[in-house]
Amino acid sequence: MPLLVNGARVDLARPTRDMIRAHPQLEEKAKLLRSQPAQIVEPKGLLYVQQREFAVTTPKDGSVSILGSDDATTCHIVVLRHTGSGATCLTHCDGSDTEAEVSLIMSSVKSFSNSTGCGRLEVHLVGGFNDDRQLSQKLTNQLLRAFDLQPEDVHLVTFCVTELNDREEQDIHFPIIYGIAVNVKTAEIFPATFPVKGPDESLRSAHILTGAPLTNIYDAKTEQLRIGPYFWGPFPHVDFWLEQDDAQILQNLSTSPLAEPPHFVSHIRSTLTFLKEHPFPSRSLFPDRKPRIYKKNEEGLWEQVCSDKI
């Protein structure tokens, strides 16, 4: 069954600008989203999702009320929601294996929605810009195609990607929105930044940098955040990369060096340092082969409930 906008099938044989022209409400909604200032989302009640991670929950969740992610340049943040059950998934896609990733998040949302007779699947796509290498446009096309291949109808509701999320300053292009959050109780989606991206930010970033596939980090039934167990070998040339200046790291380890947020290089350095300190996580981090489990405490903050902290 197809990807739909206002009940009409999207014609993926035509350029995305034709789709935008055919459905002006998509551009209007994107304009409205872009006009909102980014809200600072504090850790209470938040589940932060890094690149190549996803999380799904429902309005019944007593621990998590907000799913969010940011630092997306060429990446896209995807929110998939079932309007009947309220099951909501947020993921941060980078184009590594888009078709498989969309199938995975579809399954995760449907697993909470099978008993609900009414409602429909709605998708919201945000991120990317008019980058020189056209990586954003490629990812936009991949996501549209992947949702169109699904056996169920999927309704495209928000389309604030690539050219609809682009601004230009002194001939350099940037994304307008780098991050979004979704309130799983109300279904509101809004631009957002996140001062705290934990827990285990460096561990999760290391998992991504070593080539991890899309990973589910949350068990909504137990309301537990589950990190790992993750395994990798010594990161190639880690000492070399740590010796490089900021410009070299930016140029070589970013898909869009001119558009990255200011903390990009310090984030990469801390991740590389973590990889150097933990060349064999099977020994230093996960000797018992069990995940690091967190639950929200009474203050709404993540607290580890098993395994030793790093």
Buried (B, 14 or more C-beta within 10 A) or exposed (E): EBBBBEEEEBEBEEEBEEBBEBBEEBBEBBEEBBEEEBBEBEBEBBBBBBBBBBBBBBBEBEBBBBBBBBBBBBBBBBBBBBBBBBBBBBBBBBBBBBBEBBBBBBEBBBEBBEEEEEBBBBBBBBBBBBBEEBBBBBBBBBBBBBBBBBEBBBBBBBBBBBBBBBBEEEEEBBBBBBBBBBBBBEBEBBBBBBEBBBBBBBBBBBBBBBEBEBBBBBBBEEBBBBBBBBBBEEBEEBEEBBEBEEEEBBEEBBBBBEBBBEEBBEBBBBBBBBBBEBEEBBEEBBEEEEBBBBBBEEEBBBEBEEBEEB
